[in-house]
């Protein structure tokens, strides 16, 4: 049986997506703040995991973590590319970009939701996000022969801000505002739901008119929602919201499976 928590998550996620499509003029005002919403979610994750725990995770999983990173950033795009060329050649670029993006900044929240290893997921998020400006353009250049038009140093700086600003903010709150830090950590779940809803509202509200006019091209140009504003490409944020639909749907059964395995192991 789904928990109340599961039902609330699905209502918030799909309700906000529907609202973004139905009332784009009102919800598009949240669009410019998409990266801040993501940093807010990462900030809440850093409140749960002290920086030394991340460093310890890097040492503890010194073999497993590099293999996971290699699989996420390199192996998956290499597997997807020949399949895309054979089955959906028109969407090959979009599928490679989707396969080769970093671990999402909201991943630690969902890791906690399903009972996964939060420090490991957080370490994956940090490392893959910082490597993304190097690995993704290289893959696109080698496999497709196209160059992503962006300033490398600018993108590296942008991704670094997405990671280190929430990290530094979490350290500041823990040391100087421990009561507020504790309250935020205790209420991180409802706050994260608000941030998720705001992201869906902003992304779909901002680009719904474009989506309606170009619905057949929505998979052509894709990265992740955090890059939407940087590349100034409306397709990016639209797809970033849309491709999470099956992701959200699977979260609930994954959570039940994880809890079932945990009970069976006790």
C-alpha positions, 0 to 999 in steps of 0.5 A: 500500500502506498504511504501518505508520503508517497501520495503527497509526493506524486500529487505535488510533482504531477500537480505542479507539472500540470499547473505549469502547463495550464497557467504558464503566464503565472508560473513562468515568473519562477523560471529565472530561479530554477538553478537556485531551487536546485541549489536549495535542494543540494543545500538541504542534502549537505545539511544531512551529510557533513563534508568529512563524510563526503571525503570519507565516502571518496576514500571508502569507495575508491574503486566503486565510485570511479566505476560508477562515474565512468559508467554514468558519464562515458559508458552509458552514452557509448551504449546509447549512441549505436542504439539511437543511430539505429532506432531513432537517428533523428534524436541521437544527439538528444539521447546522448546528452541525456545519457551523459549528464551528471547525477542530478542535484535532486538525486540526494533527496530521492536517495534519502526517500528510497533509503539509498546511500546518501553520502555516495549519491551526494559524492556522485552528484558533486564529482559528475557535475564538476566533470560534466563540462569536460566529458559531455562536449568531448563525447558529442564531438567524438561521436557526432562530430558537433561542438557544443557552443559555450564558454568552457571556463564559464560553464565550469564556473557555473557548475562549480557555483551550483555545487560549492555555494550550497556546500559553503552555505551548509557549513555556515548554517551548521556553525553559526546558525545551528538551531536554524540548521537543525530546523531545516534538516528536520523539515527538509522533506516538505521544503524539498517538495516545495522546491520540486514544485517550484522547479516544475512550475518554473520550467513548464510555465516558462517554456510551455508556449514553446513546447506547444509550438515545437512539440515534435522537436522536444527531444532534439536539444537536451541537457539538464534543468540546471543548464537550461538558463546557461545555454538559453535553450528552451528545449533543455528545461522543457525536456528536463521536466518531462523526462522526469515523469517515469522517474517520479513514477518509479520512485514510489515502487523503488522506495517500497522495494528498498524498505522490503529488502531492508526488512528482509535483511534484519 
